Amino acid sequence: MILYLIPFFLPYLFAYPCNEIIFQKPFTFEEVEECINETSINQLESEGIINDLKEAAHAYVFTDINNSSIKEHPIDLIQQINEIKTENQTFFSFFQSIFLTFQTTFDPSLTLGISESSSFNDLLGMYDILFNYDINGIYITPNTNCELFGFKPSITEKLYLTSINDIDPIKFLLSFAKKYGSYISQHAQLSWALSSISNVRLSKLPLSFIDLKTPLKLITNNGTIYTLYYQFVKVEPNLLNEVSTNSFKGNECYVMNERKTNVLILSSFETNDVNNLNDCLKKFDSNSYPIGIVLQQPKIFGNNEVAASLHQSIVLHDDTRLIGSFKYFDSMNLFYKKEFINQFKNFECKQINIENINSQLDSFNNITHQRTENILYVFNSLTKTMSSLRKSNDIVIFSDGLCTGVCSQFALGLVLRGSSISVTYGYEGNDNKVRISQGSTLSIQETDSRELNNLKRNNVKLNLPVFEIYDYHYNSSESYPLEFSTIIPDFHLNRGQFSSVNDIITETLKIIDEFQTQCNELNDRMKYDSIECNIYESTSHKYGGFKCINNSWSNNCEPSYCDYNYFLDSITLNCIKNSCVNIDENDKETNISILIYVGVSITILISILIVSILLGIFILFMHRQNQKLNYNRF
């Protein structure tokens, strides 16, 4: 009888509490299972967090867009949150339930982060190989991140796979992405799976215990079989940024004079990135070369002002404000902090009052959606503007589909205004949904709310999309969220991640060359800017470009962009003056000129007055001297 019980208790004989799991050493799942379960949460705490999440769900932009006809957001989020168990349980189990609930919204910007004190916060599950994609299929390479934690990969070379767990490798990875990811297109799903499956941080991606401990069976094209287990390591905070599946780690920029090309690799839009980005802009401003921009699996979070500033620094004439609305709900005036709301303006660029903001009801795809009237999110500039500005056909932006949140604001901002050539790369899939980004919303954290105190008390971090973004129409009546619009990239490259700067440059120059004759007729924003199309009266403020017809450039001209501080309406193609006069440089220059004129005039008048007084004093003095001389003669 005892022999039968041994297998059940054997794993616990080798389990370690968290304080015995040391850095720089790999552990098996059985050895870390006790640590993962070490932090618990009681019913009262879990009920408080669930109540906060239900309150947050009322502010979530797509809460009432839950009809099955909207495949991107098919569920009732509040109902799903209500079904989460609030009994005494391990915190990992509770967090996993919330994670999987959020995942069903297919919104990569809706995320939850755990307290740093949680037992599994610094645990990383690693395969000693990386999965990659190219035109020939899925292949594996050594995971060099292993060397940071004291163990070596089991392979030393590139090997193509014929199966994973006896099924097609791409199908297996797509099934992993559908189970744990939040992306819609197969293009983005495979990109996400490739970047996530080999380096699993449990505080970001809480896989099931079955998936964490069950090995993968890999068969290569030469018939070799590999059995792959997760190995778990404790990660020091300063090493987290070093763990990557990419050739590039962080924001990087290069000027390659021999190939006359600039390269900008973007993975972060944080405030502390501004100095680095300004240095890059200064380098680019020293030449007139084209710019290849690679969105290298960027972070969801970031500073919206950094993204908008970088956009405007590269393309000065674009409107980098966001047009959008909040989800309307009864207690919204109590939900948001004043400091957050103060960044929003009406279409006359005047401060909005959340208590008096109007609501409206939209109807589309057989649903009704209650939201506020359209408003503007206005930014302050943080980066320096380049003087050597590029035409739209000299900027190429590359995405593997994982761009979301702040990154989406930057990428779609350029694409929607026709200010760059858009290129996706990776597995194309068979669902015809390849897109440059997903999650086109503006988010808040729990600290931007006057509510959500249970989240704050438990140090639970919430990234909550609250501001849906619309296309660039200036009649204030747009009602269809940009998230559900189909924006077809100009080109798709059936290839894997970039391996070097020269690799990026080669593709950038190839795309620019192809763009001389080929174009995407489904992208009516993109024009081929040309002086031949500057046929409009100066009072219209318009500049033109050739229109794409039948996927090639025609001789027909259409407005492409406007004078600085005039913005092109994407429907009427008229230039609309910037309503935010406080940031209108033309008005600033006018005001400065007036102040200078008035100042000079006042200075001249004061000078004349002083001279007159001095002259009067001198005449009076001389007159008295004459009187004194005449008196002395008697």
C-alpha positions in Angstrom: 0.0 0.0 0.0 2.8 2.4 0.9 4.4 1.7 -2.5 1.3 2.9 -4.2 1.3 6.2 -2.2 4.9 7.0 -2.9 4.3 8.5 -6.4 1.8 11.0 -4.9 4.1 12.3 -2.2 7.4 12.1 -4.2 7.1 15.5 -5.8 6.7 17.2 -2.4 9.9 15.6 -1.1 11.9 17.7 -3.6 9.8 20.9 -3.3 11.5 24.1 -2.1 10.0 27.1 -0.3 10.7 30.4 -2.0 13.5 31.4 0.4 15.5 28.3 -0.7 15.2 29.0 -4.4 18.4 30.8 -5.3 19.6 32.9 -8.2 21.7 31.5 -11.0 20.4 27.9 -10.7 17.7 26.1 -12.7 14.9 24.1 -10.9 12.2 21.6 -12.1 8.5 22.4 -11.8 8.2 19.9 -8.9 10.9 21.9 -7.1 9.2 25.3 -7.5 5.6 24.2 -7.2 5.5 24.9 -3.4 6.9 28.4 -4.0 4.4 29.2 -6.7 1.6 28.3 -4.2 3.2 29.9 -1.2 1.2 33.2 -1.4 -2.5 32.8 -0.6 -5.5 35.2 -0.7 -8.5 35.0 1.6 -12.1 35.4 0.6 -12.4 39.0 1.8 -9.4 40.2 -0.1 -10.4 38.4 -3.3 -14.0 39.8 -3.1 -12.6 43.3 -2.8 -10.4 42.9 -5.9 -13.3 41.4 -7.8 -15.6 44.3 -6.8 -12.9 46.7 -8.1 -12.6 44.8 -11.4 -16.3 45.0 -11.9 -16.2 48.8 -11.3 -13.3 49.1 -13.7 -15.3 47.0 -16.3 -17.9 49.8 -16.4 -15.1 52.1 -17.6 -13.6 49.6 -20.0 -14.2 50.9 -23.6 -15.7 47.7 -25.0 -17.7 46.4 -22.1 -21.1 46.9 -23.9 -19.6 45.7 -27.2 -20.1 42.0 -26.5 -22.4 40.8 -29.3 -21.1 37.7 -31.0 -21.1 39.6 -34.3 -18.1 41.5 -33.1 -15.6 38.6 -33.1 -12.9 40.8 -31.5 -14.9 41.3 -28.3 -17.6 38.6 -28.1 -18.1 38.3 -24.3 -19.8 40.0 -21.4 -16.8 41.0 -19.3 -18.8 41.9 -16.2 -20.6 38.5 -16.2 -17.2 36.8 -16.7 -15.7 38.6 -13.7 -18.7 37.7 -11.6 -18.0 34.0 -12.3 -14.4 34.2 -10.8 -14.2 32.2 -7.5 -13.6 34.3 -4.4 -12.9 31.5 -1.9 -9.7 31.1 0.1 -7.2 30.0 -2.5 -3.6 30.4 -3.7 -2.9 33.8 -5.2 -1.6 32.1 -8.4 -4.9 30.3 -8.9 -6.8 33.6 -8.4 -4.5 35.6 -10.7 -4.8 32.9 -13.3 -8.6 33.1 -13.3 -8.5 36.9 -13.9 -5.8 36.5 -16.6 -7.9 34.0 -18.5 -11.0 36.2 -18.2 -9.2 39.2 -19.6 -7.7 37.0 -22.4 -11.2 36.2 -23.7 -11.7 39.9 -24.6 -9.0 39.6 -27.3 -7.6 42.9 -26.1 -3.8 42.8 -25.4 -4.0 46.2 -23.7 -6.3 44.9 -20.9 -3.8 43.4 -18.4 -3.3 42.8 -14.7 0.0 42.8 -12.9 0.7 41.3 -9.5 2.4 42.6 -6.4 6.2 42.3 -6.3 5.8 40.5 -3.0 3.9 37.6 -4.6 5.8 34.3 -4.3 6.0 33.7 -8.1 6.7 37.3 -9.2 10.4 36.6 -10.0 10.0 33.1 -11.4 10.7 32.4 -15.0 10.0 29.2 -16.8 12.5 28.6 -19.7 13.0 26.2 -22.5 16.6 25.9 -23.5 15.7 26.5 -27.1 13.9 29.3 -29.0 11.2 28.8 -31.6 11.6 30.8 -34.8 9.8 31.2 -38.1 10.9 31.8 -41.7 9.5 31.0 -45.1 10.6 27.4 -44.8 8.6 26.8 -41.5 9.4 26.6 -37.8 13.0 26.0 -36.6 14.7 26.0 -33.2 17.9 27.7 -32.1 19.8 27.7 -28.8 18.2 29.9 -26.1 21.3 32.0 -25.1 19.3 33.4 -22.2 20.0 30.2 -20.3 23.6 31.2 -19.9 22.4 34.1 -17.6 21.1 31.5 -15.2 23.8 28.9 -15.0 22.8 26.2 -17.6 23.5 25.6 -21.3 21.1 24.9 -24.2 20.8 21.3 -25.3 21.3 22.2 -29.0 24.0 24.1 -30.8 22.6 24.7 -34.2 19.6 25.7 -36.2 17.2 22.8 -36.7 13.8 22.7 -38.6 10.9 20.9 -37.0 8.4 18.6 -38.6 6.2 18.3 -35.5 5.6 19.4 -31.9 3.6 16.8 -29.8 2.9 15.0 -33.1 1.1 17.9 -34.8 2.3 20.5 -37.3 4.5 23.0 -35.5 2.6 26.1 -36.7 -0.7 24.6 -35.6 0.7 23.8 -32.2 2.0 27.3 -31.7 -1.3 28.8 -32.9 -3.2 26.7 -30.4 -0.9 27.9 -27.6 -1.6 31.5 -28.7 -5.3 31.0 -28.8 -5.2 29.5 -25.3 -3.1 32.2 -23.6 -2.8 35.1 -26.0 -5.1 38.0 -26.8 -4.3 38.6 -30.5 -6.9 38.2 -33.3 -4.9 37.5 -36.5 -2.9 34.3 -37.0 -0.1 36.6 -38.1 0.1 38.2 -34.6 -0.8 35.0 -32.8 2.2 33.2 -34.2 4.5 36.2 -33.5 3.3 36.2 -29.9 3.7 32.5 -29.4 7.3 32.5 -30.8 8.2 35.4 -28.4 6.5 34.0 -25.3 6.6 30.2 -25.1 10.3 29.8 -24.4 10.6 32.5 -21.7 7.5 32.5 -19.5 7.4 34.9 -16.6 4.7 33.6 -14.4 3.6 37.0 -13.1 2.8 37.9 -16.8 1.8 34.6 -18.3 0.4 32.2 -15.7 0.3 28.9 -17.6 -1.7 26.0 -16.2 0.3 23.5 -14.0 -0.3 20.8 -16.7 1.4 23.0 -19.4 4.2 23.9 -17.0 5.2 20.4 -16.2 4.2 18.4 -19.3 7.2 18.1 -21.7 7.1 18.9 -25.4 8.1 16.2 -28.0 10.0 17.8 -30.9 10.9 16.0 -34.1 13.4 17.6 -36.4 13.5 17.2 -40.2 16.4 14.8 -39.8 14.4 12.6 -37.5 16.0 13.5 -34.2 13.6 13.6 -31.3 14.0 16.1 -28.4 12.1 16.1 -25.1 11.7 19.6 -23.8 10.9 20.5 -20.2 10.5 24.0 -18.6 13.3 24.8 -16.3 12.6 27.5 -13.7 14.9 30.2 -12.5 14.7 33.1 -10.1 15.2 36.3 -11.9 16.9 39.4 -10.4 15.1 42.6 -11.4 18.2 43.9 -13.2 18.3 40.8 -15.5 14.7 41.0 -16.7 15.6 43.4 -19.5 18.3 41.0 -20.6 15.9 38.1 -21.2 14.9 38.5 -24.8 14.1 36.4 -27.9 15.3 39.2 -30.2 18.6 40.3 -31.7 17.9 43.8 -30.3 17.2 44.8 -26.7 15.7 48.2 -26.2 15.5 51.3 -28.4 18.4 51.6 -30.8 19.3 53.8 -33.8 21.9 53.7 -36.5 23.0 56.0 -39.4 24.6 53.9 -42.1 26.3 56.4 -44.4 27.7 53.8 -46.7 24.1 52.6 -47.5 22.5 56.0 -47.0 19.8 54.8 -44.6 18.7 55.5 -41.0 17.4 52.8 -38.7 15.2 53.2 -35.6 14.4 50.1 -33.5 11.6 50.8 -31.0 10.6 48.7 -28.1 9.7 51.3 -25.5 8.0 54.6 -25.2 8.8 55.5 -21.6 9.6 59.0 -20.3 13.2 57.9 -19.6 13.5 57.1 -23.3 13.2 60.7 -24.3 16.9 61.6 -24.1 17.9 58.5 -26.1 15.2 59.3 -28.8 16.4 62.9 -29.0 19.9 61.7 -29.7 18.5 59.5 -32.4 16.6 62.4 -34.0 19.7 64.5 -33.9 21.6 61.8 -35.8 18.8 61.5 -38.4 18.7 65.3 -38.8 22.3 65.3 -39.9 21.2 63.7 -43.2 18.3 63.3 -45.6 18.4 59.5 -45.8 15.2 57.4 -45.6 14.2 56.0 -42.2 13.4 52.3 -41.5 11.5 51.9 -38.2 11.1 48.5 -36.6 8.6 47.9 -33.9 10.6 45.2 -32.0 8.0 43.4 -29.9 7.3 46.7 -28.0 6.0 46.9 -24.4 2.3 47.5 -23.9 2.9 50.3 -21.4 4.5 53.6 -22.0 4.0 57.4 -22.1 1.5 58.5 -24.7 3.2 61.9 -24.9 6.5 60.2 -25.9 4.7 58.4 -28.7 3.0 61.5 -30.0 6.1 63.6 -29.7 8.2 61.2 -31.6 5.6 61.0 -34.3 5.5 64.8 -34.6 9.3 65.1 -34.5 9.5 62.9 -37.6 6.4 64.2 -39.5 5.9 67.8 -38.4 2.6 68.5 -40.3 0.6 65.6 -38.7 -2.0 65.9 -36.1 -0.8 63.8 -33.2 -3.8 64.6 -30.9 -6.2 61.6 -30.3 -9.8 61.9 -31.3 -12.0 59.6 -29.2 -14.5 59.1 -26.4 -15.0 57.5 -23.0 -17.4 54.7 -22.3 -20.3 56.5 -20.6 -21.5 55.2 -17.2 -23.3 56.7 -14.2 -20.4 57.1 -11.8 -17.8 58.2 -14.4 -17.4 61.7 -12.7 -16.2 59.9 -9.5 -14.1 57.3 -11.3 -11.3 59.4 -12.9 -8.8 61.6 -11.2 -9.0 65.3 -12.2 -5.3 65.2 -13.2 -6.1 62.6 -15.9 -9.2 64.3 -17.2 -7.4 67.7 -17.4 -5.5 66.3 -20.5 -8.7 66.2 -22.5 -10.2 69.1 -24.6 -13.3 69.6 -26.7 -13.0 70.4 -30.4 -12.4 74.0 -29.6 -9.5 72.9 -27.4 -11.2 74.0 -24.2 -11.0 72.0 -21.0 -13.8 69.5 -20.6 -15.8 69.1 -17.5 -16.5 65.4 -16.9 -19.6 66.2 -14.9 -21.2 68.1 -17.8 -20.0 66.0 -20.8 -22.7 64.8 -23.1 -23.4 61.2 -23.9 -24.6 59.6 -27.1 -25.8 56.1 -28.2 -24.2 54.4 -31.2 -25.7 51.5 -33.1 -23.5 49.2 -35.3 -23.2 45.5 -35.8 -26.6 44.9 -34.1 -25.4 46.4 -30.8 -25.8 49.7 -29.0 -22.8 51.4 -27.4 -23.2 54.3 -25.0 -20.3 56.7 -24.9 -19.4 60.4 -24.4 -19.3 62.9 -27.1 -16.0 63.1 -29.1 -13.2 64.9 -27.4 -9.4 65.4 -28.0 -6.5 64.1 -26.0 -3.8 66.8 -26.4 -0.1 66.2 -25.8 2.9 68.4 -24.9 6.0 67.9 -27.0 8.8 66.0 -25.3 11.2 65.3 -28.2 13.0 67.7 -30.6 11.6 68.4 -34.0 13.9 67.5 -37.0 14.5 70.2 -39.5 15.4 67.7 -42.2 11.9 66.3 -42.7 11.1 63.3 -44.8 8.4 62.6 -47.4 6.0 59.8 -46.5 7.7 57.5 -49.1 11.0 57.9 -47.2 9.7 56.4 -44.0 9.0 52.6 -43.7 7.5 51.1 -40.5 7.8 47.4 -39.9 5.6 45.4 -37.5 5.3 41.7 -36.5 1.7 42.4 -35.4 2.5 42.7 -31.6 2.2 46.4 -31.6 -0.5 47.5 -29.1 -1.4 50.3 -26.7 1.1 53.2 -26.9 2.9 51.5 -29.8 -0.4 51.3 -31.7 -0.9 55.0 -31.2 2.4 55.7 -32.8 2.2 53.2 -35.6 -1.4 53.8 -36.6 -0.8 57.5 -36.2 1.7 57.4 -39.0 -0.3 55.0 -41.2 -3.7 56.7 -40.9 -2.2 60.0 -41.9 -0.5 58.5 -44.9 2.9 59.5 -43.5 4.8 56.2 -43.8 4.9 53.0 -45.9 3.5 50.2 -43.6 5.0 46.7 -43.7 4.1 43.6 -41.7 6.4 40.6 -41.5 6.1 37.1 -40.2 3.6 34.3 -40.8 0.7 35.6 -42.9 -1.8 33.0 -41.9 -5.0 32.1 -43.8 -7.4 34.5 -42.1 -6.7 37.6 -44.1 -6.5 39.7 -41.0 -2.8 40.8 -41.0 -2.6 44.2 -39.3 0.2 46.5 -38.2 -1.2 46.8 -34.7 -4.1 45.8 -32.3 -5.5 47.5 -29.2 -6.0 51.0 -30.5 -7.0 52.6 -27.3 -5.7 54.8 -24.6 -5.3 53.2 -21.2 -5.1 54.2 -17.5 -3.6 52.5 -14.5 -5.3 51.9 -11.2 -3.6 55.0 -9.8 -5.4 57.3 -12.4 -8.7 56.4 -10.7 -10.2 57.9 -7.5 -11.7 54.4 -6.9 -10.2 50.9 -7.2 -8.8 51.1 -3.6 -8.7 47.3 -3.1 -6.4 47.0 -6.1 -4.1 49.7 -4.7 -4.2 48.2 -1.2 -3.0 44.8 -2.6 -0.5 46.3 -5.0 -2.3 44.8 -8.0 -1.6 46.7 -11.2 -4.3 47.2 -13.8 -3.9 48.5 -17.4 -7.4 49.5 -18.4 -8.3 50.8 -21.9 -10.8 53.6 -21.3 -10.5 55.9 -24.4 -11.5 54.5 -27.7 -9.9 56.2 -30.7 -11.5 57.3 -34.0 -10.2 58.1 -37.4 -9.1 61.7 -38.3 -12.4 63.3 -39.2 -13.0 66.8 -37.8 -16.8 67.0 -37.8 -17.1 65.5 -34.3 -19.5 62.8 -35.5 -17.3 59.8 -36.0 -18.7 56.8 -34.1 -17.0 53.6 -35.3 -14.0 52.6 -33.1 -10.7 52.4 -34.9 -10.1 49.0 -33.3 -12.8 47.4 -35.6 -11.6 49.1 -38.7 -9.7 47.2 -41.4 -6.4 48.9 -42.2 -4.5 46.8 -44.7 -0.7 47.2 -44.7 1.1 48.3 -47.9 3.3 45.2 -48.0 3.7 41.9 -46.1 7.0 40.0 -45.9 6.8 36.3 -45.4 9.9 36.1 -43.2 11.1 35.9 -39.5 12.6 38.5 -37.2 15.4 40.8 -38.3 18.8 39.5 -37.5 20.9 42.6 -38.0 20.9 46.3 -38.9 22.0 45.5 -42.4 19.0 43.1 -42.7 16.7 45.9 -41.8 18.4 48.3 -44.3 18.1 45.7 -47.1 14.4 45.4 -46.6 13.9 49.1 -46.2 15.6 50.0 -49.4 13.9 47.1 -51.2 10.4 48.4 -50.1 11.2 52.0 -51.0 12.3 50.8 -54.5 9.2 48.8 -55.0 7.1 51.7 -53.8 8.2 53.8 -56.7 5.9 51.7 -58.9 3.7 49.5 -56.6 1.2 50.7 -54.0 -1.8 49.5 -52.0 -5.0 50.8 -53.5 -6.8 49.8 -50.3 -4.8 52.4 -48.4 -6.3 55.6 -49.8 -4.4 57.7 -47.2 -1.0 57.1 -48.8 -0.1 59.4 -51.7 3.1 59.6 -53.6 4.1 63.1 -52.6 5.2 65.2 -55.6 5.8 68.9 -56.4 3.8 68.2 -59.6 0.7 67.8 -57.4 1.0 71.1 -55.6 -1.8 72.5 -57.7 -3.9 74.0 -54.9 -4.3 77.6 -54.0 -2.1 78.7 -51.1 -5.2 79.7 -49.1 -6.3 76.1 -49.1 -3.0 75.1 -47.3 -3.0 71.8 -49.3 0.0 69.9 -50.7 -0.7 67.0 -53.1 0.5 63.6 -54.2 -0.3 61.0 -56.8 -3.2 58.7 -56.1 -2.9 54.9 -56.1 -5.2 53.2 -58.6 -5.1 49.4 -59.5 -2.1 49.0 -57.2 0.1 51.4 -59.2 0.6 55.2 -59.1 -1.8 57.2 -61.4 -1.4 60.7 -62.7 -4.3 61.8 -60.6 -3.5 64.2 -57.8 -5.1 64.4 -54.4 -4.4 66.3 -51.2 -1.7 64.5 -49.2 -1.0 66.9 -46.2 -1.3 70.5 -45.1 0.7 73.4 -43.9 2.0 73.2 -40.4 -0.9 73.6 -37.9 -3.5 72.6 -40.5 -4.7 69.0 -40.5 -6.1 67.0 -43.4 -9.6 65.7 -42.8 -9.6 62.1 -44.1 -13.1 62.4 -45.6 -13.4 65.9 -47.0 -9.7 66.2 -47.8 -9.8 69.8 -46.6 -7.2 71.4 -44.3 -8.7 72.2 -40.9 -6.9 74.7 -38.7 -5.5 73.5 -35.4 -8.0 74.6 -32.8 -5.5 74.4 -30.0 -4.1 77.9 -30.5 -2.0 77.6 -27.3 0.3 75.2 -29.2 0.0 77.0 -32.6 3.5 78.2 -33.5 2.2 80.6 -36.1 0.1 82.4 -33.5 3.0 82.3 -31.1 5.2 84.0 -33.6 2.5 86.6 -34.2 2.1 87.3 -30.5 5.8 87.5 -30.1 6.0 90.0 -32.9 3.3 92.1 -31.4 5.0 92.1 -28.0 8.3 93.1 -29.6 6.7 95.9 -31.4 4.9 97.2 -28.3 8.0 96.8 -26.2 10.1 98.8 -28.7 7.5 101.5 -29.0 7.3 101.9 -25.2 11.1 102.0 -24.9 11.2 104.8 -27.5 8.5 106.8 -25.8 10.2 106.4 -22.4 13.5 107.4 -23.9 12.0 110.6 -25.5 10.3 111.4 -22.2 13.6 111.0 -20.2 15.5 113.2 -22.8 12.7 115.8 -22.6 12.9 115.9 -18.8 16.7 116.1 -18.8 16.6 118.9 -21.5 14.0 120.8 -19.4 16.2 120.5 -16.3 19.2 121.8 -18.2 17.3 124.8 -19.6 15.9 125.6 -16.1 19.4 125.4 -14.7 20.9 127.7 -17.3 18.1 130.2 -16.8 18.8 130.4 -13.1 22.5 130.8 -13.7 21.8 133.8 -16.0 19.6 135.3 -13.3 22.4 134.9 -10.7 24.9 136.6 -13.0 22.6 139.5 -13.6 22.0 140.0 -9.9 25.8 140.1 -9.1 26.3 143.0 -11.4 24.5 145.5 -9.1 
